[in-house]
Structures are given as structure tokens and as C-alpha cells.
Amino acid sequence: MSGPTLPDVLRQLSCLAEVRGSLEAADLRAAVAVIDALPRQRGAALLQTLQWGGASELPVTALADRVITEIATLGAEPVLAAARLRIPSLFRQLLDSGAITHDQASHLACDFGIVTIADLQAAIDERRLERLPLATLERLARAAETLSAQGTAVPLGRAMDLLELLQQTIRLHCPAIEETMIAGGARRFEPLVSDLVLVARTSTPVAAVDAVSTAPGIEQLLHRSGRRLLIEVQHVEVDIRLAAPDDYGTVLFAATGSREHVKTVMRIRPRPELCARETDVYTHAGLPLIPAEMRGGGGEIEAAAAGRLPRLVERRDIRGDLHMHSTYSDGQDAIEIMVAAAAALGYDYIAITDHSEHAGASRTVNVDRLSRQRDEIDRIRELFPHFTILHGAEVDILANGHLDFSDAILGRLDIVIASLHERAQQDGPALTRRCIRAMRHPLVNIISHPANQLVGRRAGYPLEYERIYEAAVETGTALEIDGAPSHLDLDGEHARAAVAAGVTVTIDSDSHRARALDRQMRLGIGTARRGWVEARHVLNARPIAEVRAWIEAKRSRSR
């Protein structure tokens, strides 16, 4: 075997096993001691024997014997490469870049509890690595900055899907775990989630770790310790923190808030105490409970201290959904199915708003189909006499600011949503003028996903938002917070600015299938809560009579 010696390879493999928290590490280190004690000629003969299919006959465990045989027959690099695939991605990247050695990887994981990039950043910020050699610390700081900039964030929709699936798996297969909560960026409803975290409450952590480690769907166990697991699910790393009942609130709090939020709250607490509930963490700091979506370091602690926390919109506040699609355009379900699903969610009303002709959707609705759709909605209304179905459309705002349907057609609709889909190579001021022109149209009620952002793929259009907010208030036009995981637009920052400017918003699912109605509404609500939106700001948190009156108020201005 060329390159590193057999003991060297075993030492590196034992370090990687220690990073994983695997008991294999002890077997491999014991094997190193046995081989180091052999005469040099015996060691060389051992490799040759193994390469020809012989037995090692060493006093080592079966696991160590198998690993030694693999090294001899396959070579050191393939075996080390395979082992690296089973450790957290942080260490794969640090080792590949030469920032650390295998021994240092073990040291970081075992002595400092560092297994994710967030752990590394926090340890550097809190100066917990100061006793490392200066050169190593500098390499780690540069690596942390590079890895953070590169990022491997997961869109919120996929993050929620993965975490909720894992929660369901744990409920079914891990009886030692009493409760799990989504934490990290997903609980704050960040559109891109860099840290997928679950916090689990358990009175028996050893049994809980064993149960999760062997649960179905777990592709890799990347790290295991007494109170923590890092696993891979659908090629994504998920961090599971285990908490005892008496410190569950403390762990959940620390795993949810941004680093700035957590540090500030902990700094103003008179003394550290373990808390069973998150509420108690804030009480000890002299604060009311701050909603998870607000814990991003945007003035929420000051607002809480001053007693000015908003009463954020909740799922139960939503009375209807004003943006969804059916098979008349690119939706997957017929109108009746969408209506039945919405009624089952407890809504009082919905609007069917299929795409107009010039939209880039796979199917759109033309004037003739819109007329047939109106007849079908009239028929379905008879089947749901206590449920209101508004006939609407999502109409493209064309490059010149005109709308995709004539006024005669729009005037026959109950509600009109207008959208900037195609940029038409226009800059921010031109897009802003185009949007405002649509808002000034007396038949346009809502501007949907105003910036037309595509999460993780494209930033929103560079609109002049102050002008948009001013025009929305002036014209009585609502701006939408779109819950489609690809949009989440208005995002939290712009939603906060919009309601502060006096804008009325809607929170809609923009769903294209019945089974996504609730999920996408929840994403929209979470995004709105990031923007400090209250129910009083939300048009579809009002009864249908008030929604109709709001629509009519704008139409009547032009008469």
C-alpha cells in the first residue's frame, strides 16, 4: 500500500468515527496499537497476505479486521473517501480544503460540540476556540466565512416538507420521544432555510437516540451524541436536539431564534436557568413571549420591552382565500374539488382566479372559457349554498401597463387580481410605473406576489416600494402576501413596511391543487407574521360582506 501507512489510515478512520460518535472509533484505535506493536517485516507481510485474500490473524475485533482488509484490498483513498461521506458536510468541506486535520476534526466535534457551520460560527464569535493554534483558528475563520457565503440553504417549502415528514416518522417509530417542534430558520419562516432543526422532548435520551437512529427514512447517521443527532434525509442534513422535560423550553428557544436574538435575551436575563417552557425563558428576562417568526433581530426585543408587540395574524383569523387556480388554467383540480376542500378548511369564501391569456402558464383561460367558467361556478354555488364563491381572474399586467382582459370582461368579474409576471426587460422605475398604472385601474383589487420573486432562483423585481405602498393606499388596492413556496412575496421585510405605510394586504395560497390549500396558506401566514402583520391589516380576515364592500368602494370611485 503506497501513501499513508496502515496505522495512519486507521487513525484517520478512527477520527472520522469519533466525529460521527460511533463506537467503531475504539475498535480502530485498538487495532492501531496492535499493528504499531508488530515488527516492521510482519506489518509488510500482513498487507501482502491480505491483498492475496488471506486472513490477518490479528487480535482485533471483527469490525477492525474487516476495515483492515478493505484498506489492503481497495487502497487507503477509497476507504477514506467512503468514510468521509458518512460525516457532517462541515467536516467534509474543512478536510477537503485542508483547513483542518483528521485529529482536529475529532477535537472540534468531541470537545467543542461543533458539527454544523452554525456551530462553528457561534464558537468563533463566542471565542470558544481561542486555545487552538492561531494558524488553525485563522483557517477556521476563513473557512467559516467562505462556507457561509456559499450556503446550501433549502427553500422553506421543501424544508417544511422534510421536517414535517420526519416529525411524523418520529411519532410513529420513536415512543421515547414525547414531543417534537420545528426550530431554526423554518420556525422563523425564512424563505431560504440554512439550518433544518428539530427539538425533541424526552425523559429517556438514550432510548430516543437509538430509536431515531434506526427509524425508516434515515439515509445516514452523520453524528450521534447523548443529546444530539445529525442525520441525512433525502440528501439534506437535519439537526435533532434532544431535551429533557425540565430544559425543553431553553433548548427550543436557543434553537429557534437568530444568533443575535438569542444572545440579546440571554444577556438581559439576571441568571441562567433551565426552563421547561419558552415562555419562562422570556419571563426570566422580563419580557413577554416573542413569537418565533419575529425572532430575527429586527427590533422585536425592544418592542417587547416597551409592551408594543403586535397581535400577529393567526390561522384562525383567515376567513377565505382570494387566489387559487383550477383546471381552467394550470391548476390540477376542478373548481368543485377546490371549493369542497376550502369549505372543509372552515373558510367562508374563496375566489377562483385562473390565469389570463398572456400569462406564461401551461394553460390559460380566454374570454370564451371565462364565460363557461362563470356558468360552472353558478352551478356549484347551488351545491354550497352557505359558502361564497367569487368569480375572479389573475390578469397579467402587460408591458405597457394595460391589463390582459378588456374592461367589459373585467367588469363582469367579482374580483380582479393583477400580476407582474413578465419583466419585459424593464428596470425598476419602469416596473413600478407599470404596477402603479394597474393599481389605478378601478377594477383591480389585488396586486399578487408584487415582486414576482422565485425563492432560491430569482430575486424579486427592483420595485420602488415606497411608491407602490403609497399608490396602494391611495387607490384602495391590496398587496398580496403569496403563500406559494416559490413566491412567499411580499416577503416579511416588505410586508412589514407595507402595513406600516397603511396598506391593506391579503394572505393567499395561490394554490394549484386542493391538497396544497392549507399548506400554502400556512406558509403565507408565517411570512406575514415575519412582517409583523396583524389580522386588522388583512382583507381576507374580514367577513365576506366587508370584502365585497371594499371591492365596491374602489369601483364606485370611477363612476
Solvent accessible surface area in square Angstrom, and as a share of the most:
residue,aa,sasa,rsa
1,M,68,0.31
2,S,105,0.68
3,G,68,0.65
4,P,45,0.28
5,T,76,0.44
6,L,8,0.04
7,P,19,0.12
8,D,53,0.27
9,V,0,0.00
10,L,0,0.00
11,R,87,0.32
12,Q,46,0.20
13,L,10,0.05
14,S,0,0.00
15,C,1,0.01
16,L,0,0.00
17,A,1,0.00
18,E,40,0.18
19,V,0,0.00
20,R,16,0.06
21,G,32,0.31
22,S,31,0.20
23,L,165,0.82
24,E,42,0.19
25,A,8,0.06
26,A,72,0.56
27,D,40,0.21
28,L,5,0.03
29,R,94,0.34
30,A,58,0.45
31,A,0,0.00
32,V,10,0.06
33,A,63,0.49
34,V,37,0.21
35,I,13,0.07
36,D,75,0.39
37,A,86,0.66
38,L,34,0.17
39,P,91,0.57
40,R,222,0.81
41,Q,158,0.70
42,R,112,0.41
43,G,18,0.17
44,A,65,0.51
45,A,51,0.39
46,L,9,0.05
47,L,27,0.13
48,Q,110,0.49
49,T,59,0.35
50,L,2,0.01
51,Q,88,0.39
52,W,212,0.74
53,G,69,0.66
54,G,33,0.31
55,A,72,0.56
56,S,7,0.05
57,E,151,0.68
58,L,18,0.09
59,P,109,0.68
60,V,34,0.19
61,T,62,0.36
62,A,87,0.68
63,L,44,0.22
64,A,0,0.00
65,D,48,0.25
66,R,121,0.44
67,V,15,0.09
68,I,0,0.00
69,T,47,0.27
70,E,55,0.25
71,I,0,0.00
72,A,7,0.05
73,T,72,0.42
74,L,113,0.56
75,G,21,0.20
76,A,8,0.06
77,E,116,0.52
78,P,72,0.45
79,V,13,0.08
80,L,8,0.04
81,A,55,0.43
82,A,55,0.42
83,A,4,0.03
84,R,58,0.21
85,L,116,0.58
86,R,83,0.30
87,I,0,0.00
88,P,0,0.00
89,S,36,0.23
90,L,5,0.03
91,F,0,0.00
92,R,56,0.20
93,Q,68,0.30
94,L,1,0.00
95,L,14,0.07
96,D,103,0.53
97,S,82,0.53
98,G,50,0.48
99,A,7,0.06
100,I,9,0.04
101,T,77,0.45
102,H,22,0.10
103,D,94,0.48
104,Q,42,0.18
105,A,0,0.00
106,S,12,0.08
107,H,58,0.26
108,L,2,0.01
109,A,6,0.04
110,C,76,0.45
111,D,86,0.45
112,F,26,0.11
113,G,38,0.37
114,I,1,0.00
115,V,0,0.00
116,T,24,0.14
117,I,51,0.26
118,A,44,0.34
119,D,22,0.11
120,L,0,0.00
121,Q,44,0.20
122,A,19,0.15
123,A,0,0.00
124,I,41,0.21
125,D,74,0.38
126,E,83,0.37
127,R,173,0.63
128,R,100,0.37
129,L,1,0.01
130,E,93,0.42
131,R,180,0.66
132,L,18,0.09
133,P,82,0.52
134,L,126,0.63
135,A,56,0.44
136,T,5,0.03
137,L,25,0.13
138,E,80,0.36
139,R,75,0.27
140,L,0,0.00
141,A,42,0.33
142,R,143,0.52
143,A,15,0.12
144,A,6,0.05
145,E,130,0.58
146,T,68,0.39
147,L,24,0.12
148,S,50,0.32
149,A,89,0.69
150,Q,121,0.54
151,G,39,0.37
152,T,118,0.69
153,A,42,0.32
154,V,13,0.08
155,P,52,0.33
156,L,0,0.00
157,G,1,0.01
158,R,104,0.38
159,A,0,0.00
160,M,16,0.07
161,D,65,0.34
162,L,3,0.02
163,L,0,0.00
164,E,56,0.25
165,L,83,0.41
166,L,6,0.03
167,Q,23,0.10
168,Q,89,0.40
169,T,18,0.11
170,I,1,0.01
171,R,164,0.60
172,L,126,0.63
173,H,89,0.40
174,C,1,0.01
175,P,125,0.79
176,A,23,0.18
177,I,16,0.08
178,E,90,0.40
179,E,63,0.28
180,T,17,0.10
181,M,60,0.27
182,I,21,0.11
183,A,0,0.00
184,G,0,0.00
185,G,0,0.00
186,A,0,0.00
187,R,40,0.15
188,R,22,0.08
189,F,29,0.12
190,E,40,0.18
191,P,40,0.25
192,L,73,0.36
193,V,0,0.00
194,S,84,0.54
195,D,44,0.23
196,L,8,0.04
197,V,4,0.02
198,L,0,0.00
199,V,0,0.00
200,A,0,0.00
201,R,69,0.25
202,T,1,0.01
203,S,72,0.46
204,T,70,0.40
205,P,36,0.23
206,V,113,0.65
207,A,49,0.38
208,A,0,0.00
209,V,4,0.03
210,D,61,0.32
211,A,21,0.17
212,V,1,0.00
213,S,21,0.13
214,T,116,0.67
215,A,7,0.06
216,P,76,0.48
217,G,58,0.56
218,I,28,0.14
219,E,80,0.36
220,Q,57,0.25
221,L,50,0.25
222,L,0,0.00
223,H,13,0.06
224,R,76,0.28
225,S,49,0.31
226,G,55,0.53
227,R,107,0.39
228,R,32,0.12
229,L,0,0.00
230,L,2,0.01
231,I,0,0.00
232,E,28,0.12
233,V,9,0.05
234,Q,78,0.35
235,H,157,0.70
236,V,18,0.10
237,E,45,0.20
238,V,1,0.00
239,D,8,0.04
240,I,0,0.00
241,R,59,0.22
242,L,4,0.02
243,A,1,0.00
244,A,21,0.16
245,P,55,0.35
246,D,88,0.46
247,D,18,0.09
248,Y,14,0.05
249,G,1,0.01
250,T,24,0.14
251,V,34,0.19
252,L,10,0.05
253,F,1,0.00
254,A,54,0.42
255,A,10,0.07
256,T,0,0.00
257,G,10,0.09
258,S,22,0.14
259,R,92,0.34
260,E,108,0.49
261,H,0,0.00
262,V,24,0.14
263,K,94,0.40
264,T,28,0.17
265,V,0,0.00
266,M,73,0.33
267,R,169,0.62
268,I,76,0.39
269,R,15,0.06
270,P,103,0.65
271,R,146,0.53
272,P,117,0.74
273,E,57,0.26
274,L,121,0.60
275,C,3,0.02
276,A,50,0.39
277,R,141,0.52
278,E,18,0.08
279,T,51,0.29
280,D,33,0.17
281,V,0,0.00
282,Y,0,0.00
283,T,82,0.48
284,H,58,0.26
285,A,13,0.10
286,G,66,0.63
287,L,13,0.06
288,P,64,0.40
289,L,79,0.39
290,I,0,0.00
291,P,30,0.19
292,A,9,0.07
293,E,22,0.10
294,M,6,0.03
295,R,2,0.01
296,G,48,0.46
297,G,28,0.27
298,G,38,0.37
299,G,31,0.30
300,E,2,0.01
301,I,18,0.09
302,E,110,0.49
303,A,2,0.02
304,A,3,0.03
305,A,74,0.58
306,A,60,0.46
307,G,66,0.63
308,R,155,0.56
309,L,42,0.21
310,P,23,0.14
311,R,117,0.43
312,L,7,0.03
313,V,0,0.00
314,E,56,0.25
315,R,68,0.25
316,R,186,0.68
317,D,23,0.12
318,I,10,0.05
319,R,85,0.31
320,G,0,0.00
321,D,0,0.00
322,L,0,0.00
323,H,0,0.00
324,M,0,0.00
325,H,0,0.00
326,S,0,0.00
327,T,55,0.32
328,Y,29,0.11
329,S,0,0.00
330,D,34,0.17
331,G,1,0.01
332,Q,122,0.54
333,D,32,0.17
334,A,40,0.31
335,I,1,0.00
336,E,65,0.29
337,I,90,0.46
338,M,0,0.00
339,V,0,0.00
340,A,44,0.34
341,A,27,0.21
342,A,0,0.00
343,A,36,0.28
344,A,90,0.70
345,L,64,0.32
346,G,58,0.56
347,Y,10,0.04
348,D,57,0.30
349,Y,0,0.00
350,I,0,0.00
351,A,0,0.00
352,I,0,0.00
353,T,0,0.00
354,D,0,0.00
355,H,14,0.06
356,S,0,0.00
357,E,81,0.37
358,H,126,0.56
359,A,11,0.09
360,G,84,0.81
361,A,27,0.21
362,S,99,0.64
363,R,108,0.39
364,T,36,0.21
365,V,0,0.00
366,N,57,0.29
367,V,63,0.36
368,D,95,0.49
369,R,69,0.25
370,L,2,0.01
371,S,48,0.31
372,R,130,0.47
373,Q,0,0.00
374,R,57,0.21
375,D,92,0.47
376,E,43,0.19
377,I,0,0.00
378,D,65,0.34
379,R,120,0.44
380,I,0,0.00
381,R,77,0.28
382,E,136,0.61
383,L,96,0.48
384,F,45,0.19
385,P,100,0.63
386,H,186,0.83
387,F,20,0.08
388,T,30,0.17
389,I,2,0.01
390,L,0,0.00
391,H,4,0.02
392,G,0,0.00
393,A,0,0.00
394,E,1,0.00
395,V,0,0.00
396,D,6,0.03
397,I,2,0.01
398,L,52,0.26
399,A,53,0.41
400,N,87,0.44
401,G,3,0.03
402,H,87,0.39
403,L,22,0.11
404,D,17,0.09
405,F,10,0.04
406,S,65,0.42
407,D,87,0.45
408,A,69,0.54
409,I,16,0.08
410,L,0,0.00
411,G,36,0.35
412,R,133,0.48
413,L,3,0.02
414,D,43,0.22
415,I,0,0.00
416,V,0,0.00
417,I,0,0.00
418,A,0,0.00
419,S,0,0.00
420,L,1,0.00
421,H,41,0.18
422,E,115,0.51
423,R,93,0.34
424,A,36,0.28
425,Q,182,0.81
426,Q,38,0.17
427,D,81,0.42
428,G,5,0.05
429,P,55,0.35
430,A,20,0.16
431,L,0,0.00
432,T,0,0.00
433,R,135,0.49
434,R,10,0.04
435,C,0,0.00
436,I,15,0.08
437,R,126,0.46
438,A,1,0.01
439,M,0,0.00
440,R,127,0.46
441,H,35,0.16
442,P,42,0.26
443,L,24,0.12
444,V,0,0.00
445,N,0,0.00
446,I,0,0.00
447,I,0,0.00
448,S,0,0.00
449,H,2,0.01
450,P,0,0.00
451,A,6,0.05
452,N,7,0.04
453,Q,25,0.11
454,L,31,0.16
455,V,15,0.09
456,G,56,0.54
457,R,191,0.70
458,R,97,0.35
459,A,84,0.65
460,G,25,0.24
461,Y,8,0.03
462,P,71,0.45
463,L,12,0.06
464,E,59,0.27
465,Y,29,0.11
466,E,130,0.58
467,R,102,0.37
468,I,1,0.00
469,Y,10,0.04
470,E,120,0.54
471,A,3,0.02
472,A,2,0.02
473,V,74,0.43
474,E,100,0.45
475,T,14,0.08
476,G,15,0.14
477,T,1,0.01
478,A,0,0.00
479,L,0,0.00
480,E,0,0.00
481,I,0,0.00
482,D,0,0.00
483,G,0,0.00
484,A,9,0.07
485,P,33,0.21
486,S,50,0.32
487,H,20,0.09
488,L,2,0.01
489,D,2,0.01
490,L,2,0.01
491,D,34,0.18
492,G,5,0.05
493,E,135,0.60
494,H,45,0.20
495,A,0,0.00
496,R,84,0.31
497,A,43,0.34
498,A,0,0.00
499,V,16,0.09
500,A,89,0.69
501,A,52,0.40
502,G,50,0.48
503,V,3,0.02
504,T,27,0.16
505,V,0,0.00
506,T,0,0.00
507,I,0,0.00
508,D,0,0.00
509,S,0,0.00
510,D,8,0.04
511,S,0,0.00
512,H,47,0.21
513,R,62,0.23
514,A,16,0.13
515,R,196,0.71
516,A,3,0.02
517,L,0,0.00
518,D,47,0.24
519,R,50,0.18
520,Q,10,0.05
521,M,0,0.00
522,R,88,0.32
523,L,3,0.02
524,G,0,0.00
525,I,9,0.04
526,G,1,0.01
527,T,4,0.02
528,A,0,0.00
529,R,43,0.16
530,R,69,0.25
531,G,0,0.00
532,W,37,0.13
533,V,0,0.00
534,E,30,0.13
535,A,24,0.19
536,R,169,0.62
537,H,25,0.11
538,V,0,0.00
539,L,0,0.00
540,N,0,0.00
541,A,18,0.14
542,R,58,0.21
543,P,49,0.31
544,I,38,0.19
545,A,69,0.54
546,E,88,0.40
547,V,0,0.00
548,R,113,0.41
549,A,61,0.47
550,W,43,0.15
551,I,10,0.05
552,E,74,0.33
553,A,50,0.39
554,K,7,0.03
555,R,32,0.12
556,S,52,0.33
557,R,143,0.52
558,S,73,0.47
559,R,196,0.71
